[in-house]
Amino acid sequence: MSDEAVHENGRGTGETTPTPGTRRPGGRTARTRAAVRDAVLAGLTEHGYPGLTVEYVAAHSGVHKTTLYRRWKDVEGLLADALDLAGEDSWTPPDTGSLEGDLRALAREVVVSFTDPAVTASGSAMIAAAFHSERAAVALRDYYAERFARCEVLVERAVERGELPATPGSAPDTPEAGPPHSASGTTAAGAIDAGALARAVSAPLFFRLFITREPVDDALADQAAAAALAAARAGAFTTGSTAGTSPGAAS
């Protein structure tokens, strides 16, 4: 994260007033956003959402509070934009050469994100803030929706390698045989939901982190990845799949 703070006074700067959560150009505006984002994260980590104030952000970003009120309106606007800015990074899902390796690496990223002291405080604070602010909750959902959308490439690569089944419950294809797949992950049974697969990898870890407050480690990450992989191979994340439907269930 950038440590550069840009001071702006309350007078006009020639910039239009953007809506929090929208994409913005680079240059001075980008530096200002980064400084404000860093101050928001610092405030959340230090005081939590109830103690975060516009005055705190102004003091720690070097951006005058008049400018903050004009551009972001309030604390919720600041928080929503901080999450939006986080979602504009260049993160891509792992590419290890196999779906199994990709899912394991993805799960281990979750563990690092919430156990490494250098990064865990701000992420946990953002999630906690979403319980206090509906606007923050929406921004957090959008942030993770963007993350899960980027995971589509995991499915695309796995389908191309023949690592996922052609139909729900069938054995995986070999790269040399079986019906062709499109790059989007479409099979004879439908499209594989990459977002659902990514959620299945992280869900057990998030449950331990934020519900039962149990420790997580690489062994648990590997376990979560293995379970998600088994479900994917069984067709659990394929659109229209009936995997796991008991006899007599409504059609």
KEKE-3310 file (N, C-alpha, C; in steps of 0.2 Angstrom, whole numbers, plus 5000, padded with zeros to 4 digits):
npx = (5004:5002:5012:5011:5005:4993:4991:4976:4968:4952:4948:4942:4948:4948:4944:4931:4917:4918:4907:4907:4915:4916:4926:4942:4953:4971:4986:4986:4974:4973:4983:4979:4967:4974:4981:4970:4964:4973:4973:4960:4961:4970:4964:4953:4959:4965:4955:4943:4927:4916:4924:4930:4933:4930:4938:4949:4954:4957:4968:4977:4979:4983:4974:4963:4949:4938:4938:4937:4924:4917:4920:4918:4908:4904:4909:4905:4906:4919:4924:4918:4924:4937:4937:4933:4944:4953:4949:4953:4966:4980:4978:4979:4972:4981:4992:4997:4998:4990:4973:4971:4983:4981:4969:4974:4984:4976:4968:4978:4982:4972:4974:4986:4982:4974:4982:4995:5003:5006:4997:4984:4976:4970:4961:4953:4947:4940:4930:4924:4918:4908:4898:4893:4889:4878:4881:4895:4894:4889:4899:4909:4904:4904:4917:4922:4915:4921:4933:4930:4925:4937:4942:4938:4946:4953:4944:4943:4956:4957:4946:4951:4962:4956:4953:4941:4924:4915:4901:4890:4895:4902:4917:4933:4938:4951:4965:4966:4954:4936:4922:4923:4927:4922:4931:4925:4921:4910:4900:4893:4883:4881:4887:4902:4902:4913:4914:4907:4915:4927:4922:4919:4931:4936:4927:4926:4938:4935:4924:4930:4939:4931:4919:4919:4931:4943:4960:4969:4978:4991:4988:4975:4970:4974:4966:4953:4954:4955:4943:4934:4939:4936:4922:4920:4924:4914:4904:4897:4897:4892:4881:4864:4867:4863:4869:4871:4857:4844:4835:4818:4817:4811:4809)
npy = (4994:5011:5024:5037:5053:5065:5082:5092:5107:5115:5122:5124:5112:5109:5096:5085:5080:5063:5049:5038:5023:5022:5020:5028:5040:5040:5048:5063:5061:5047:5045:5053:5045:5033:5037:5041:5029:5021:5027:5025:5011:5010:5017:5009:4997:5002:5008:5001:5000:5008:5018:5025:5040:5055:5065:5058:5051:5062:5068:5058:5055:5067:5074:5087:5089:5095:5092:5078:5077:5083:5074:5061:5061:5054:5043:5030:5031:5033:5021:5012:5016:5013:4999:4997:5002:4993:4982:4985:4980:4970:4957:4940:4923:4908:4899:4884:4874:4863:4859:4854:4859:4873:4876:4872:4881:4893:4892:4892:4905:4912:4908:4914:4927:4930:4927:4931:4943:4955:4958:4954:4962:4973:4967:4959:4969:4976:4966:4965:4978:4978:4972:4982:4992:4994:4999:4996:4983:4979:4984:4976:4963:4966:4967:4954:4947:4951:4946:4932:4931:4933:4920:4912:4908:4898:4887:4887:4883:4871:4863:4864:4855:4844:4840:4841:4834:4828:4827:4829:4819:4810:4802:4811:4819:4813:4823:4819:4813:4812:4823:4839:4855:4871:4887:4894:4885:4878:4863:4848:4846:4859:4875:4876:4883:4894:4903:4897:4886:4893:4899:4887:4883:4893:4894:4884:4889:4902:4900:4895:4905:4916:4912:4901:4904:4897:4892:4892:4883:4878:4864:4863:4871:4864:4853:4859:4863:4850:4844:4853:4851:4837:4839:4847:4838:4829:4835:4845:4859:4862:4870:4866:4854:4838:4832:4824:4824:4816:4801:4802:4816:4832:4836)
npz = (5000:4997:5004:5002:5005:5000:5002:5002:5001:5006:4995:4978:4967:4954:4951:4947:4957:4962:4963:4977:4976:4962:4947:4945:4938:4936:4943:4952:4959:4961:4969:4980:4984:4987:4999:5007:5008:5015:5027:5031:5033:5043:5053:5055:5059:5071:5079:5076:5067:5074:5080:5070:5061:5051:5054:5059:5048:5040:5047:5046:5033:5027:5019:5018:5029:5024:5010:5011:5016:5005:4994:4998:5007:5020:5033:5029:5015:5014:5018:5009:4997:5000:5000:4987:4980:4984:4977:4964:4962:4955:4957:4953:4952:4958:4947:4945:4937:4939:4943:4956:4963:4961:4968:4981:4983:4983:4994:5004:5002:5008:5021:5024:5023:5034:5045:5045:5053:5047:5037:5041:5050:5044:5035:5043:5050:5040:5037:5049:5050:5040:5047:5054:5045:5032:5019:5019:5019:5007:4999:5002:4998:4984:4983:4985:4976:4964:4966:4965:4952:4945:4947:4937:4927:4933:4932:4918:4914:4920:4914:4900:4902:4905:4918:4925:4926:4912:4913:4927:4941:4933:4928:4927:4911:4900:4894:4881:4876:4876:4876:4868:4877:4880:4881:4892:4901:4899:4898:4893:4902:4907:4913:4923:4939:4943:4954:4964:4966:4971:4982:4990:4993:5002:5012:5023:5030:5033:5041:5052:5056:5058:5065:5074:5079:5078:5076:5060:5047:5036:5034:5036:5026:5015:5016:5015:5001:4995:4998:4991:4978:4976:4977:4965:4955:4956:4951:4958:4957:4945:4933:4934:4940:4947:4957:4972:4975:4983:4981:4976:4978:4974:4957)
capx = (5000:5006:5013:5012:4999:4993:4987:4972:4964:4945:4946:4941:4954:4946:4942:4924:4916:4916:4903:4912:4914:4917:4933:4944:4959:4977:4989:4985:4968:4974:4988:4974:4963:4978:4982:4964:4963:4978:4971:4954:4963:4974:4959:4949:4963:4966:4949:4937:4922:4913:4929:4933:4930:4932:4944:4955:4956:4960:4974:4982:4980:4985:4969:4959:4942:4933:4939:4934:4917:4915:4921:4916:4902:4905:4914:4903:4908:4926:4925:4916:4929:4943:4936:4933:4951:4957:4947:4956:4973:4981:4978:4976:4972:4987:4993:5002:4999:4984:4967:4972:4988:4978:4965:4978:4987:4971:4967:4984:4982:4967:4977:4991:4979:4971:4986:5001:5002:5008:4991:4978:4972:4965:4956:4948:4943:4935:4925:4920:4915:4902:4892:4890:4887:4875:4885:4901:4893:4888:4905:4913:4901:4906:4925:4923:4912:4926:4939:4928:4925:4944:4944:4935:4952:4955:4940:4945:4962:4955:4942:4956:4967:4952:4953:4934:4920:4911:4894:4890:4896:4906:4925:4936:4940:4958:4966:4966:4948:4930:4919:4927:4925:4923:4935:4921:4920:4904:4900:4886:4878:4881:4893:4904:4902:4919:4913:4905:4921:4931:4919:4919:4938:4938:4921:4928:4943:4932:4920:4935:4942:4926:4913:4922:4938:4949:4966:4969:4985:4991:4985:4967:4969:4975:4960:4948:4955:4954:4936:4932:4941:4931:4915:4920:4924:4907:4899:4893:4897:4890:4875:4859:4869:4858:4874:4869:4850:4842:4829:4811:4817:4807:4812)
capy = (5000:5017:5028:5044:5057:5071:5087:5096:5111:5115:5126:5120:5109:5108:5090:5084:5076:5057:5045:5033:5016:5022:5020:5035:5041:5040:5054:5065:5058:5041:5046:5055:5039:5028:5040:5040:5021:5019:5030:5021:5004:5011:5019:5003:4993:5005:5009:4998:5005:5013:5023:5028:5047:5058:5069:5054:5050:5068:5069:5053:5055:5073:5077:5091:5085:5098:5088:5072:5077:5084:5069:5054:5062:5052:5037:5024:5033:5032:5014:5009:5017:5009:4992:4997:5003:4986:4977:4987:4978:4966:4950:4934:4917:4904:4895:4879:4868:4858:4862:4853:4864:4880:4876:4872:4888:4898:4891:4894:4912:4914:4907:4919:4934:4931:4924:4935:4950:4961:4960:4952:4967:4977:4963:4957:4975:4977:4962:4967:4984:4976:4970:4989:4997:4990:5001:4993:4976:4979:4985:4969:4958:4967:4965:4947:4945:4953:4941:4926:4932:4932:4913:4909:4906:4891:4882:4887:4879:4864:4860:4862:4850:4838:4838:4841:4829:4831:4828:4828:4813:4806:4803:4817:4817:4814:4828:4816:4810:4815:4829:4846:4860:4878:4890:4897:4880:4875:4856:4845:4847:4866:4879:4876:4889:4895:4907:4893:4882:4897:4899:4881:4882:4897:4894:4881:4893:4908:4898:4894:4911:4921:4910:4897:4907:4892:4893:4889:4883:4875:4858:4864:4874:4858:4849:4863:4862:4843:4844:4857:4847:4831:4841:4849:4832:4825:4839:4849:4866:4862:4872:4861:4847:4835:4828:4824:4824:4810:4798:4805:4823:4835:4837)
capz = (5000:4996:5010:5000:5007:4997:5005:4998:5005:5005:4990:4972:4964:4947:4950:4948:4963:4960:4967:4980:4973:4955:4945:4944:4934:4940:4944:4959:4962:4963:4975:4986:4986:4991:5005:5011:5009:5020:5033:5033:5035:5049:5058:5057:5063:5078:5083:5073:5063:5078:5082:5064:5060:5045:5057:5060:5041:5038:5051:5045:5026:5024:5015:5022:5030:5019:5004:5012:5016:4998:4989:5001:5011:5027:5035:5025:5009:5014:5019:5003:4992:5002:4997:4979:4978:4985:4972:4958:4962:4950:4959:4949:4955:4957:4941:4947:4932:4940:4947:4963:4965:4961:4974:4987:4984:4984:5001:5008:5002:5013:5028:5025:5023:5040:5050:5044:5056:5042:5033:5044:5054:5040:5032:5048:5052:5035:5038:5055:5048:5036:5052:5057:5040:5026:5013:5019:5018:5000:4996:5004:4994:4978:4982:4984:4969:4959:4967:4963:4945:4943:4948:4931:4924:4936:4929:4911:4913:4922:4908:4895:4904:4906:4925:4927:4923:4906:4916:4934:4943:4929:4929:4923:4905:4899:4889:4874:4874:4879:4872:4869:4881:4878:4886:4897:4906:4897:4896:4890:4908:4909:4915:4930:4943:4946:4960:4969:4968:4975:4989:4993:4995:5007:5017:5029:5033:5035:5047:5058:5057:5061:5068:5079:5081:5079:5072:5053:5045:5029:5033:5035:5019:5010:5017:5012:4994:4993:4998:4985:4972:4976:4975:4958:4951:4956:4947:4963:4955:4938:4933:4933:4942:4952:4962:4979:4976:4985:4978:4978:4979:4969:4951)
cpx = (5004:5006:5013:5005:4999:4988:4983:4968:4956:4943:4945:4948:4954:4944:4934:4923:4913:4911:4908:4910:4915:4924:4935:4951:4965:4979:4987:4979:4969:4979:4983:4970:4967:4979:4976:4963:4967:4976:4965:4956:4966:4969:4954:4953:4964:4960:4942:4932:4919:4918:4932:4929:4933:4939:4950:4958:4960:4967:4979:4983:4983:4980:4964:4952:4937:4933:4936:4927:4914:4915:4918:4910:4902:4909:4912:4906:4916:4928:4923:4921:4936:4943:4936:4940:4955:4955:4950:4964:4974:4981:4975:4976:4979:4986:4999:5003:4993:4979:4969:4977:4985:4974:4969:4981:4982:4969:4972:4985:4978:4970:4982:4988:4976:4975:4993:4999:5002:5001:4984:4973:4967:4960:4951:4944:4938:4929:4920:4916:4908:4896:4889:4887:4884:4879:4892:4900:4892:4895:4910:4910:4904:4914:4926:4920:4917:4932:4936:4927:4932:4946:4941:4941:4954:4951:4942:4951:4961:4951:4947:4960:4963:4952:4946:4930:4916:4903:4895:4890:4900:4913:4927:4938:4948:4959:4965:4959:4942:4928:4923:4923:4926:4928:4932:4919:4913:4904:4893:4881:4877:4887:4895:4905:4908:4919:4911:4911:4925:4928:4919:4926:4939:4933:4923:4933:4940:4927:4924:4937:4937:4920:4915:4928:4943:4955:4966:4977:4985:4988:4978:4966:4970:4968:4954:4948:4953:4946:4932:4933:4937:4924:4915:4920:4918:4902:4895:4892:4895:4883:4870:4861:4864:4863:4871:4861:4848:4836:4822:4811:4813:4811:4812)
cpy = (5006:5021:5035:5048:5063:5076:5091:5100:5111:5119:5121:5118:5108:5101:5089:5079:5069:5054:5039:5026:5016:5022:5027:5035:5041:5047:5056:5062:5051:5041:5048:5049:5034:5031:5039:5033:5019:5021:5027:5015:5005:5013:5013:4998:4995:5005:5005:5003:5010:5019:5027:5035:5050:5062:5064:5053:5056:5069:5064:5052:5061:5077:5080:5088:5088:5094:5081:5072:5079:5078:5062:5055:5060:5046:5031:5025:5031:5024:5010:5010:5014:5002:4992:4998:4996:4981:4979:4984:4973:4959:4945:4928:4913:4900:4890:4874:4863:4862:4860:4858:4871:4881:4876:4879:4893:4898:4893:4902:4915:4913:4913:4926:4935:4928:4928:4942:4956:4963:4958:4957:4970:4973:4961:4963:4977:4973:4963:4974:4983:4974:4977:4993:4993:4992:4997:4985:4975:4980:4979:4964:4959:4966:4958:4944:4946:4947:4934:4925:4930:4924:4909:4905:4899:4886:4881:4882:4872:4860:4859:4857:4843:4835:4838:4837:4832:4831:4827:4821:4808:4807:4808:4814:4817:4819:4825:4814:4814:4821:4835:4850:4867:4881:4893:4891:4877:4867:4854:4846:4854:4869:4877:4882:4890:4899:4902:4888:4886:4898:4893:4880:4886:4897:4890:4885:4899:4906:4897:4901:4916:4919:4906:4900:4902:4894:4889:4888:4879:4868:4858:4867:4869:4854:4852:4862:4855:4842:4847:4853:4841:4833:4843:4843:4828:4829:4844:4856:4867:4865:4867:4854:4845:4831:4829:4824:4817:4808:4801:4812:4826:4837:4844)
cpz = (5000:5003:5009:5002:5003:5000:5000:5002:5003:4999:4984:4969:4956:4945:4951:4954:4961:4965:4970:4977:4965:4953:4943:4941:4939:4942:4951:4962:4964:4969:4981:4988:4989:4998:5010:5013:5015:5027:5036:5036:5042:5055:5060:5061:5070:5082:5081:5070:5068:5080:5076:5062:5054:5048:5057:5053:5038:5041:5048:5037:5023:5019:5019:5023:5026:5013:5005:5012:5009:4994:4992:5005:5018:5028:5030:5018:5008:5014:5012:4997:4993:4999:4990:4977:4979:4980:4965:4957:4956:4952:4954:4953:4954:4950:4943:4942:4933:4944:4955:4966:4966:4967:4981:4988:4985:4991:5006:5008:5007:5020:5029:5026:5030:5046:5050:5048:5052:5038:5036:5047:5050:5037:5037:5050:5046:5036:5044:5054:5044:5041:5055:5052:5034:5020:5013:5017:5010:4996:4997:4999:4987:4977:4981:4978:4964:4960:4964:4955:4942:4943:4942:4928:4927:4933:4921:4910:4915:4917:4902:4896:4905:4913:4928:4923:4917:4908:4923:4936:4939:4930:4925:4916:4905:4894:4881:4871:4877:4874:4873:4874:4878:4883:4892:4902:4904:4895:4894:4896:4909:4910:4922:4933:4946:4953:4966:4971:4973:4982:4993:4996:5002:5013:5023:5033:5036:5041:5053:5060:5061:5065:5075:5082:5082:5074:5065:5052:5038:5028:5033:5028:5014:5010:5014:5004:4992:4993:4992:4979:4971:4974:4967:4953:4951:4953:4952:4961:4948:4937:4931:4936:4947:4957:4969:4980:4978:4981:4980:4979:4973:4963:4949)
residu = (MET:SER:ASP:GLU:ALA:VAL:HIS:GLU:ASN:GLY:ARG:GLY:THR:GLY:GLU:THR:THR:PRO:THR:PRO:GLY:THR:ARG:ARG:PRO:GLY:GLY:ARG:THR:ALA:ARG:THR:ARG:ALA:ALA:VAL:ARG:ASP:ALA:VAL:LEU:ALA:GLY:LEU:THR:GLU:HIS:GLY:TYR:PRO:GLY:LEU:THR:VAL:GLU:TYR:VAL:ALA:ALA:HIS:SER:GLY:VAL:HIS:LYS:THR:THR:LEU:TYR:ARG:ARG:TRP:LYS:ASP:VAL:GLU:GLY:LEU:LEU:ALA:ASP:ALA:LEU:ASP:LEU:ALA:GLY:GLU:ASP:SER:TRP:THR:PRO:PRO:ASP:THR:GLY:SER:LEU:GLU:GLY:ASP:LEU:ARG:ALA:LEU:ALA:ARG:GLU:VAL:VAL:VAL:SER:PHE:THR:ASP:PRO:ALA:VAL:THR:ALA:SER:GLY:SER:ALA:MET:ILE:ALA:ALA:ALA:PHE:HIS:SER:GLU:ARG:ALA:ALA:VAL:ALA:LEU:ARG:ASP:TYR:TYR:ALA:GLU:ARG:PHE:ALA:ARG:CYS:GLU:VAL:LEU:VAL:GLU:ARG:ALA:VAL:GLU:ARG:GLY:GLU:LEU:PRO:ALA:THR:PRO:GLY:SER:ALA:PRO:ASP:THR:PRO:GLU:ALA:GLY:PRO:PRO:HIS:SER:ALA:SER:GLY:THR:THR:ALA:ALA:GLY:ALA:ILE:ASP:ALA:GLY:ALA:LEU:ALA:ARG:ALA:VAL:SER:ALA:PRO:LEU:PHE:PHE:ARG:LEU:PHE:ILE:THR:ARG:GLU:PRO:VAL:ASP:ASP:ALA:LEU:ALA:ASP:GLN:ALA:ALA:ALA:ALA:ALA:LEU:ALA:ALA:ALA:ARG:ALA:GLY:ALA:PHE:THR:THR:GLY:SER:THR:ALA:GLY:THR:SER:PRO:GLY:ALA:ALA:SER)
# end
